[in-house]
Amino acid sequence: MSRSATATIHLGALRANLVRVRALAEGAKVMAVVKADAYGHGLERCARALTDADAFGVASIADGLRLRAAGHRQRIVVLSGPDAASDLAEMRRLRLEAVIHHDSQLAMLEAEHGGEPLKVWLNLDTGMHRLGFAPERARELHARLVALPAVDKAIVLMTHFASSDEFDSDQTARQTQCFLGATHGLPGERALSNSAALLGWPEARGEWVRVGGLLYGLSVAEGKTGADVGFQPAMTLTTRLVAINQVKRGERVGYGAAYECPEDMPVGVAAIGYGDGYPRSARSGTPVRVGDAPAAVSGRVSMDLLTLDLRQAPAARVGDTVTLWGPALPAEAIAEHAGTIAYELTCGVTRRVLFTEDGV
Ligand SMILES: *Cc1c(COP(=O)(O)O)cnc(C)c1O
């Protein structure tokens, strides 16, 4: 039997989510973050649906190349910038913009002799301690960059938040204050907010917001789904039921005999597993839908197959559609049962899954 695991990408949801992001951003420009193959949804198809964005954010030059090859003419920002001097030529050729976060990158720029001015985003580390320059260096770095003929004078100042999804922590307010203090009086646009900050921290809105998760309808706040905050999930992951077996009370199901049937019951087998990106860490009890009925993972997720408790789905038949996540079953609920976040689930859907799309 051919594999039936299918990820359907809802282009209308992507478009509607961008409209809602724009409304929340209140006039700020929107960078649609499409790294990691658009959070697993497919770079080209998502960029097509998100073409009204003011810029795209990517993690690699290769993704910038894919977007240019698909005909996009927007601004494209490479979020971790150049790794080597040869990247600068490639970025100019493709008209990509570079986030600069480290002295090694500054040295590459300072070693250049001319060239088309490159657009630069200067990343300051205000407390996340991953990428970025010390904020007290903002003035010095800005002065060095504007002095370079090969750098465009309109430098965007940016920072990234560590905990903007924690609406009752003061970390984001402290990072915002640090950023505003360090950049006070410097010319140029500001870009602070990711999805969660767009929702929870309006005072951190600069001239740009950089939004990923919300565009895909994914939650950015603990205990909330994307739909809870007005966004539509952009992916539905489905497969088919390939067997239904009656299993006796006390019998065990699957690898490691991890699930013991509490009564005589129907156990369904769905054609999906961790080889497709359904998380092996999903525990027994993780919700699934068979047709319109609820069902639950029972026993360990295997590579190709998933065993299901069908006691609440008595009408289930072999061949029925099984939904793993989508608008009717938030990926956030699955993530919670698997000890992860919804972002990791959509990013993890593997290449053997058939991708299709609906909407235009
Ligand atoms: C991934 C990323 C974003 C987008 O984050 P979301 O939580 O998906 O909105 C924004 N800025 C930077 C620098 C990123 O790496």
The ligand as a MOL file (V3000), in Angstrom:
LIG
                    3D

  0  0  0     0  0            999 V3000
M  V30 BEGIN CTAB
M  V30 COUNTS 15 15 0 0 0
M  V30 BEGIN ATOM
M  V30 1 C 12.6740 32.9210 14.2380 0
M  V30 2 C 12.8820 34.3630 14.5120 0
M  V30 3 C 11.7890 35.2350 14.5940 0
M  V30 4 C 10.3570 34.7630 14.5210 0
M  V30 5 O 9.9630 34.2010 15.7470 0
M  V30 6 P 8.4410 33.7430 15.9770 0
M  V30 7 O 8.3610 33.3830 17.4070 0
M  V30 8 O 8.2150 32.5630 15.1100 0
M  V30 9 O 7.5930 34.8970 15.5860 0
M  V30 10 C 12.0570 36.5840 14.7640 0
M  V30 11 N 13.3240 37.0360 14.8680 0
M  V30 12 C 14.3910 36.2270 14.7940 0
M  V30 13 C 15.7470 36.8030 14.9100 0
M  V30 14 C 14.2020 34.8710 14.6270 0
M  V30 15 O 15.2680 34.0570 14.5700 0
M  V30 END ATOM
M  V30 BEGIN BOND
M  V30 1 1 1 2
M  V30 2 1 2 3
M  V30 3 2 2 14
M  V30 4 1 3 4
M  V30 5 2 3 10
M  V30 6 1 4 5
M  V30 7 1 5 6
M  V30 8 2 6 7
M  V30 9 1 6 8
M  V30 10 1 6 9
M  V30 11 1 10 11
M  V30 12 2 11 12
M  V30 13 1 12 13
M  V30 14 1 12 14
M  V30 15 1 14 15
M  V30 END BOND
M  V30 END CTAB
M  END
